[in-house]
């Protein structure tokens, strides 16, 4: 996963992620009620995670609805 040093792109990703968390659907709310606090097999999930990528010398991002970030 690419890290970005573009502060404008980083702020746009943060703002979009925050807005998506605020405006969740009923299905997303139900999902999070069931997986928060490691209720699903002890796994920690994160929601609305921006994933940065570079293509054709242009940096951009997508927002993953949820992710389990194992290290």
MDAnalysis code that builds the backbone (N, CA, C; Angstrom):
import MDAnalysis as mda
import numpy as np

u = mda.Universe.empty(213, n_residues=71, atom_resindex=np.repeat(np.arange(71), 3), trajectory=True)
u.add_TopologyAttr("name", ["N", "CA", "C"] * 71)
u.add_TopologyAttr("resid", np.arange(1, 72))
u.add_TopologyAttr("resname", ["UNK", "UNK", "UNK", "UNK", "UNK", "UNK", "UNK", "UNK", "UNK", "UNK", "UNK", "UNK", "UNK", "UNK", "UNK", "UNK", "UNK", "UNK", "UNK", "UNK", "UNK", "UNK", "UNK", "UNK", "UNK", "UNK", "UNK", "UNK", "UNK", "UNK", "UNK", "UNK", "UNK", "UNK", "UNK", "UNK", "UNK", "UNK", "UNK", "UNK", "UNK", "UNK", "UNK", "UNK", "UNK", "UNK", "UNK", "UNK", "UNK", "UNK", "UNK", "UNK", "UNK", "UNK", "UNK", "UNK", "UNK", "UNK", "UNK", "UNK", "UNK", "UNK", "UNK", "UNK", "UNK", "UNK", "UNK", "UNK", "UNK", "UNK", "UNK"])
u.atoms.positions = np.array([
    [0.848, -1.171, 0.000],
    [0.000, 0.000, 0.000],
    [0.894, 1.235, 0.000],
    [0.610, 2.136, -0.892],
    [1.382, 3.353, -1.060],
    [1.003, 4.367, 0.012],
    [1.986, 5.031, 0.577],
    [1.724, 6.153, 1.475],
    [1.828, 7.417, 0.658],
    [0.998, 8.381, 0.980],
    [1.042, 9.631, 0.239],
    [1.680, 10.726, 1.076],
    [2.401, 11.588, 0.411],
    [2.960, 12.765, 1.059],
    [2.293, 14.024, 0.495],
    [1.297, 13.821, -0.370],
    [0.520, 14.907, -0.949],
    [-0.535, 15.307, 0.077],
    [-0.322, 16.433, 0.741],
    [-1.198, 16.833, 1.848],
    [-2.621, 17.144, 1.393],
    [-2.778, 17.658, 0.191],
    [-4.121, 17.955, -0.325],
    [-4.885, 16.662, -0.568],
    [-4.224, 15.679, -1.176],
    [-4.849, 14.380, -1.433],
    [-5.157, 13.662, -0.121],
    [-4.252, 13.736, 0.832],
    [-4.453, 13.109, 2.137],
    [-5.668, 13.708, 2.846],
    [-5.799, 15.034, 2.821],
    [-6.939, 15.687, 3.465],
    [-8.244, 15.330, 2.759],
    [-8.226, 15.246, 1.440],
    [-9.427, 14.860, 0.687],
    [-9.857, 13.442, 1.063],
    [-8.894, 12.535, 1.211],
    [-9.190, 11.154, 1.590],
    [-9.777, 11.098, 3.003],
    [-9.204, 11.857, 3.916],
    [-9.715, 11.891, 5.294],
    [-11.135, 12.441, 5.343],
    [-11.377, 13.530, 4.609],
    [-12.709, 14.148, 4.603],
    [-13.751, 13.201, 4.022],
    [-13.422, 12.546, 2.914],
    [-14.365, 11.618, 2.291],
    [-14.639, 10.430, 3.207],
    [-13.604, 9.883, 3.818],
    [-13.767, 8.751, 4.731],
    [-14.671, 9.116, 5.902],
    [-14.466, 10.295, 6.455],
    [-15.281, 10.758, 7.577],
    [-16.743, 10.908, 7.159],
    [-16.980, 11.487, 5.987],
    [-18.343, 11.668, 5.495],
    [-19.025, 10.319, 5.255],
    [-18.292, 9.347, 4.721],
    [-18.865, 8.024, 4.481],
    [-19.224, 7.318, 5.792],
    [-18.413, 7.520, 6.832],
    [-18.726, 6.930, 8.138],
    [-19.994, 7.540, 8.719],
    [-20.181, 8.836, 8.511],
    [-21.367, 9.523, 9.034],
    [-22.647, 9.098, 8.323],
    [-22.549, 8.783, 7.045],
    [-23.751, 8.504, 6.248],
    [-23.858, 7.024, 5.876],
    [-23.676, 6.157, 6.858],
    [-23.714, 4.724, 6.584],
    [-25.135, 4.235, 6.294],
    [-25.218, 3.175, 5.517],
    [-26.505, 2.569, 5.191],
    [-26.968, 1.685, 6.345],
    [-28.205, 1.223, 6.284],
    [-28.712, 0.313, 7.313],
    [-27.903, -0.976, 7.345],
    [-27.521, -1.467, 6.167],
    [-26.724, -2.698, 6.096],
    [-25.358, -2.504, 6.746],
    [-24.727, -1.352, 6.499],
    [-23.426, -1.075, 7.117],
    [-23.568, -0.965, 8.639],
    [-24.625, -0.321, 9.098],
    [-24.841, -0.195, 10.538],
    [-24.993, -1.566, 11.186],
    [-25.769, -2.440, 10.570],
    [-25.957, -3.798, 11.074],
    [-24.635, -4.566, 11.088],
    [-23.865, -4.441, 10.005],
    [-22.557, -5.094, 9.932],
    [-21.669, -4.648, 11.086],
    [-21.564, -3.327, 11.299],
    [-20.670, -2.825, 12.341],
    [-21.148, -3.168, 13.750],
    [-22.442, -3.283, 13.927],
    [-22.942, -3.711, 15.234],
    [-22.486, -5.130, 15.552],
    [-22.282, -5.933, 14.522],
    [-21.900, -7.322, 14.730],
    [-20.399, -7.587, 14.730],
    [-19.587, -6.682, 14.214],
    [-18.150, -6.956, 14.181],
    [-17.312, -6.037, 15.066],
    [-17.908, -5.005, 15.608],
    [-17.094, -4.099, 16.426],
    [-16.640, -4.795, 17.711],
    [-15.608, -4.269, 18.288],
    [-15.012, -4.790, 19.526],
    [-14.564, -6.243, 19.374],
    [-14.043, -6.559, 18.207],
    [-13.453, -7.881, 17.926],
    [-14.426, -9.037, 18.146],
    [-15.694, -8.826, 17.864],
    [-16.702, -9.872, 18.052],
    [-16.637, -10.968, 16.996],
    [-16.029, -10.696, 15.868],
    [-15.952, -11.682, 14.803],
    [-14.587, -12.361, 14.852],
    [-14.527, -13.493, 15.492],
    [-13.303, -14.295, 15.610],
    [-12.108, -13.515, 16.154],
    [-12.361, -12.524, 16.950],
    [-11.283, -11.754, 17.561],
    [-10.545, -10.839, 16.609],
    [-11.094, -10.612, 15.415],
    [-10.432, -9.762, 14.429],
    [-10.847, -8.303, 14.602],
    [-9.902, -7.413, 14.406],
    [-10.166, -5.976, 14.478],
    [-10.394, -5.459, 13.070],
    [-11.531, -4.820, 12.854],
    [-11.863, -4.256, 11.552],
    [-11.851, -2.734, 11.627],
    [-11.463, -2.126, 10.535],
    [-11.469, -0.679, 10.384],
    [-12.422, -0.347, 9.255],
    [-13.053, 0.818, 9.339],
    [-13.984, 1.165, 8.272],
    [-13.572, 2.449, 7.570],
    [-13.957, 2.508, 6.291],
    [-13.687, 3.652, 5.425],
    [-12.207, 4.023, 5.449],
    [-11.387, 3.060, 5.020],
    [-9.940, 3.230, 4.993],
    [-9.503, 3.685, 3.601],
    [-8.831, 4.844, 3.486],
    [-8.342, 5.254, 2.177],
    [-7.111, 4.417, 1.787],
    [-7.100, 3.976, 0.554],
    [-5.971, 3.214, 0.012],
    [-5.417, 4.025, -1.156],
    [-4.182, 4.450, -1.038],
    [-3.555, 5.292, -2.045],
    [-2.852, 4.427, -3.081],
    [-2.872, 4.903, -4.316],
    [-2.190, 4.192, -5.389],
    [-1.700, 5.193, -6.425],
    [-0.771, 4.734, -7.235],
    [-0.226, 5.571, -8.292],
    [-0.374, 4.839, -9.613],
    [-0.896, 5.549, -10.607],
    [-1.048, 4.976, -11.935],
    [-0.770, 6.082, -12.955],
    [0.043, 5.764, -13.921],
    [0.407, 6.737, -14.962],
    [0.942, 8.028, -14.362],
    [1.814, 7.894, -13.371],
    [2.449, 9.030, -12.693],
    [1.460, 9.985, -12.037],
    [0.294, 9.484, -11.685],
    [-0.715, 10.283, -11.004],
    [-1.165, 9.524, -9.761],
    [-1.159, 10.208, -8.647],
    [-1.533, 9.580, -7.388],
    [-3.019, 9.802, -7.110],
    [-3.691, 8.779, -6.601],
    [-5.102, 8.869, -6.271],
    [-5.398, 7.925, -5.112],
    [-6.686, 7.739, -4.797],
    [-7.052, 6.839, -3.710],
    [-8.435, 6.273, -3.951],
    [-8.690, 5.159, -3.298],
    [-10.029, 4.596, -3.193],
    [-10.303, 4.441, -1.710],
    [-11.561, 4.297, -1.350],
    [-11.911, 4.118, 0.062],
    [-12.507, 2.729, 0.224],
    [-11.816, 1.890, 0.993],
    [-12.307, 0.543, 1.276],
    [-13.391, 0.640, 2.350],
    [-14.511, -0.023, 2.154],
    [-15.610, 0.031, 3.100],
    [-15.196, -0.531, 4.456],
    [-14.419, -1.624, 4.448],
    [-13.885, -2.159, 5.696],
    [-12.619, -2.934, 5.394],
    [-11.783, -3.072, 6.402],
    [-10.521, -3.770, 6.226],
    [-10.064, -4.352, 7.551],
    [-9.368, -5.484, 7.461],
    [-8.701, -6.087, 8.602],
    [-7.215, -5.945, 8.297],
    [-6.540, -5.069, 9.013],
    [-5.141, -4.766, 8.732],
    [-4.233, -5.566, 9.638],
    [-3.853, -6.735, 9.185],
    [-2.949, -7.579, 9.974],
    [-1.522, -7.147, 9.737],
    [-0.721, -7.253, 10.770],
    [0.700, -6.902, 10.633],
    [1.540, -8.102, 10.947],
])
